[in-house]
């Protein structure tokens, strides 16, 4: 599927009248089903008081990592850095939490609302060097769109 087609479908999913969790679940399923190297797609959300991430909607094999402390693993590092983290080869990372023995690479992109990291999208691939700059651009665009959804929620309450 072409990048513009992906964006159009993702925009439609985000603009539906479903709950935010339902939208995110549909996004997870859509990405996993339409991008061959996306083997696990999920969202983690921040609990700033506890300095933890909590698993939200996801598509793929179940994970034991439903709570991740800030600083631990790729997701925990993104919770502290607020920067996209692309790992081409997970065996080269000292601070990595293995969710599945088949995972070879990972990308995590933060969701920032009003300069606050509220969560992130985490994507695992069973392919080495799976993620490209195109994946990074698409996912950073997507998290900006998701942050707008949460921004609207905050301004409407």
C-alpha positions as semicolon CSV with decimal commas, in nm:
position;residue;x (nm);y (nm);z (nm)
1;X;0,000;0,000;0,000
2;X;0,132;0,345;-0,094
3;X;0,225;0,596;0,174
4;X;-0,057;0,835;0,078
5;X;-0,312;0,552;0,086
6;X;-0,185;0,457;0,432
7;X;-0,217;0,816;0,551
8;X;-0,567;0,852;0,404
9;X;-0,689;0,536;0,576
10;X;-0,524;0,632;0,906
11;X;-0,686;0,977;0,885
12;X;-1,026;0,812;0,830
13;X;-0,972;0,583;1,130
14;X;-0,877;0,880;1,349
15;X;-1,178;1,085;1,241
16;X;-1,434;0,813;1,311
17;X;-1,690;0,857;1,589
18;X;-1,547;0,569;1,791
19;X;-1,374;0,600;2,128
20;X;-1,003;0,683;2,129
21;X;-0,920;0,329;2,243
22;X;-1,128;0,181;1,961
23;X;-0,954;0,409;1,711
24;X;-0,610;0,310;1,841
25;X;-0,703;-0,060;1,829
26;X;-0,812;-0,021;1,466
27;X;-0,487;0,162;1,386
28;X;-0,285;-0,123;1,540
29;X;-0,472;-0,383;1,337
30;X;-0,455;-0,176;1,017
31;X;-0,078;-0,119;1,043
32;X;-0,004;-0,481;1,131
33;X;-0,219;-0,612;0,845
34;X;-0,100;-0,366;0,580
35;X;0,273;-0,325;0,643
36;X;0,437;-0,668;0,612
37;X;0,731;-0,600;0,847
38;X;0,509;-0,469;1,131
39;X;0,474;-0,788;1,337
40;X;0,358;-0,627;1,664
41;X;0,198;-0,282;1,691
42;X;0,093;-0,133;2,021
43;X;0,050;0,175;2,231
44;X;0,188;0,242;2,577
45;X;0,058;0,529;2,788
46;X;0,242;0,728;3,050
47;X;0,173;0,732;3,423
48;X;0,400;1,023;3,513
49;X;0,338;0,992;3,887
50;X;0,457;0,631;3,895
51;X;0,712;0,687;3,615
52;X;0,569;0,390;3,427
53;X;0,422;0,304;3,091
54;X;0,105;0,096;3,070
55;X;0,008;-0,115;2,770
56;X;-0,290;0,010;2,572
57;X;-0,439;-0,127;2,250
58;X;-0,215;-0,359;2,048
59;X;-0,215;-0,609;1,762
60;X;0,010;-0,912;1,762
61;X;0,112;-1,176;2,010
62;X;0,028;-1,103;2,374
63;X;0,312;-0,956;2,582
64;X;0,405;-0,995;2,947
65;X;0,526;-0,635;2,943
66;X;0,205;-0,458;3,039
67;X;0,395;-0,214;3,265
68;X;0,739;-0,073;3,180
69;X;0,938;0,153;3,414
70;X;1,075;0,476;3,266
71;X;1,430;0,422;3,145
72;X;1,393;0,045;3,097
73;X;1,403;-0,096;2,746
74;X;1,346;0,102;2,429
75;X;0,998;0,219;2,536
76;X;1,122;0,329;2,877
77;X;1,406;0,523;2,717
78;X;1,165;0,703;2,483
79;X;0,951;0,793;2,787
80;X;1,253;0,985;2,919
81;X;1,404;1,121;2,596
82;X;1,081;1,217;2,413
83;X;1,262;1,120;2,092
84;X;1,195;0,853;1,831
85;X;1,417;0,549;1,887
86;X;1,480;0,319;1,590
87;X;1,668;-0,004;1,662
88;X;1,784;-0,189;1,351
89;X;1,928;-0,482;1,546
90;X;1,799;-0,542;1,899
91;X;2,101;-0,762;1,983
92;X;2,316;-0,448;1,969
93;X;2,115;-0,286;2,253
94;X;2,219;-0,333;2,615
95;X;1,896;-0,182;2,752
96;X;1,642;-0,396;2,568
97;X;1,336;-0,582;2,699
98;X;1,260;-0,889;2,489
99;X;0,889;-0,939;2,428
100;X;0,930;-1,220;2,177
101;X;1,237;-1,421;2,077
102;X;1,160;-1,362;1,708
103;X;1,185;-0,981;1,729
104;X;1,489;-0,844;1,545
105;X;1,419;-0,469;1,524
106;X;1,196;-0,209;1,686
107;X;1,083;0,150;1,648
108;X;0,920;0,357;1,921
109;X;0,772;0,704;1,857
110;X;0,644;0,930;2,137
111;X;0,301;1,095;2,143
112;X;0,350;1,451;2,267
113;X;0,059;1,673;2,379
114;X;0,138;2,026;2,504
115;X;0,507;1,933;2,538
116;X;0,416;1,633;2,757
117;X;0,489;1,274;2,654
118;X;0,152;1,102;2,708
119;X;0,249;0,775;2,542
120;X;0,405;0,611;2,241
121;X;0,354;0,374;1,956
122;X;0,582;0,070;1,968
123;X;0,637;-0,151;1,664
124;X;0,837;-0,473;1,659
125;X;0,957;-0,657;1,351
126;X;1,083;-1,011;1,312
127;X;1,307;-0,877;1,033
128;X;1,656;-0,737;1,091
129;X;1,697;-0,373;0,977
130;X;1,323;-0,361;0,907
131;X;1,255;0,008;0,961
132;X;1,346;0,285;0,718
133;X;1,328;0,662;0,724
134;X;0,988;0,621;0,551
135;X;0,860;0,421;0,847
136;X;0,995;0,686;1,083
137;X;0,828;0,967;0,886
138;X;0,494;0,784;0,866
139;X;0,491;0,702;1,237
140;X;0,597;1,053;1,341
141;X;0,318;1,192;1,123
142;X;0,075;0,943;1,283
143;X;0,173;1,032;1,640
144;X;0,127;1,403;1,560
145;X;-0,224;1,323;1,435
146;X;-0,295;1,114;1,745
147;X;-0,169;1,398;1,966
148;X;-0,420;1,630;1,794
149;X;-0,695;1,385;1,887
150;X;-0,589;1,399;2,253
151;X;-0,543;1,778;2,235
152;X;-0,905;1,815;2,120
153;X;-1,014;1,596;2,410
154;X;-0,831;1,816;2,660
155;X;-0,962;2,143;2,516
156;X;-1,322;2,019;2,505
157;X;-1,335;1,928;2,876
